């Protein structure tokens, strides 16, 4: 969940019209602007759904099987690293 929060912070900083929009809209804007690939947006949206389930009491635990967690964390790390890298 922390990796998703980090991505959300970076996307809000990089997308001019992000403002207070919900994360699903920010993910769509990021994909439309070319900041995110379609696959990255897919992983982030899946993570967003899990986060929402936990926040609204639909999911009662925060443990993800490794097969689900690894792509989410790897994608989050890659996005934050790419968007926060020093300009070349």
N, C-alpha and C positions, 0 to 999 in steps of 0.2 A: 504494500500500500504506500510505503514511503517513496518508492521509486515513481509511482504514479503522481504523487504530490509534487515531486521535483520536476517532472515533465510539465505538469500543469503550470507551475510557476514560470518556467522558461517559455512555454508557449504564450502565456499571457504577456510576457515581456516582448516577444518577437512578432506577435500578430497585432497590428495597429488597432483593429476594431474589437479586440477581445473583451475589454471592459469587464463587466460583471456577468457576461454570458455563461451559461452552464457548460460544463466540460464537454458534453457531446457536441455542442455547437462549435467549440474551439477546435476539437479534433477535426470536424468537417471543414472548418476554415483552413486549418493547417494543411489538410490534404488538397483542398482546392487551390491554395496558394503555392503548392509545391514544397512546403516546408516539411511535410510528412509524406512518405510513400503510402500507397494503398495498404500494403502489408503492415506498416507501422500503425496506421490509423485503425486497422482491424484489431491488432493486439491491444492498443490503448483503449478502444471501445469495449473490448471484452473485460479488461481490467476495471474500467469505469463501472460496468454492470455489477461486477463482484463487489467493488467498493460501495456502490449504492445499496446493494443487498445487505451489507454489513451495517451501513449507516441507518437504514430504515428497519432493522431488526428481522429481515427476511432470511439472513444468513447468520448463524449463531457462533461461528468460529472464523478465525482469520488464517487458518492453515490451508495452503494450496498444495496439491501434489506437485512434486518437482517437475513433472512433465508439463504442467500448466504454468508454474512459477518461473521457470528458466526463460522461456521466450518473453514473458512480460518484463522481467528485470533486465534481461539483455537488451531488449528493444528500448526500454526507458534509459538505460545507461548510454546506449548509442546516440539517442536523440539529444540528451543533455550534453554529451561530449561534443557532438557536431555543432549544436547551436551555441555553445559557450566557448568554442575554440577561438583562439586569437586569429584575426584575419590574416590570410596568407599574403 
